[in-house]
Amino acid sequence: MSGLISRLPGFRRDSDADEPPAEAASQSLRRPLPPVGQLRRERRALLSLREDRLRDLGGLMLEMFRRDRFRQDLILERCTELAAIEDRLGELETLLGAALSRGRVRPAARCECGAPVFWGSRFCAQCGRAVALPARQAG
């Protein structure tokens, strides 16, 4: 069953990694984001897999209750698999958010002195001038 997860595109367990962690981290910074369609397909597949695994876990628990024989190791294995799926879903949500926000970045607000003004600031961190609050836009 864990073999099914490793076959999904872009989903590998830590034990499947061939590269050292430092090298893998530097390569992940250089890779471009996958296409949004690919991320959505993987998310859809993982959501379906997660739903199936949750149903299986519920059925397993019910059967163990009926037979009055609980196997904690089996429950932990299934829960660990579900947690890994949910972790990957969280990663996909982050990647989707980043991919969808590409090109939609607003220019940074700047003070009259040229320093960037951080969101929520009332005064410039460099020169101390009061920052004019932007007018709310009607949405």
Summary of the structure (lengths in Angstrom):
residues: 139
radius of gyration: 23.4
end to end distance: 47.4
largest distance: 74.5
contacts: 288
relative contact order: 0.10
helix: 58%
strand: 3%
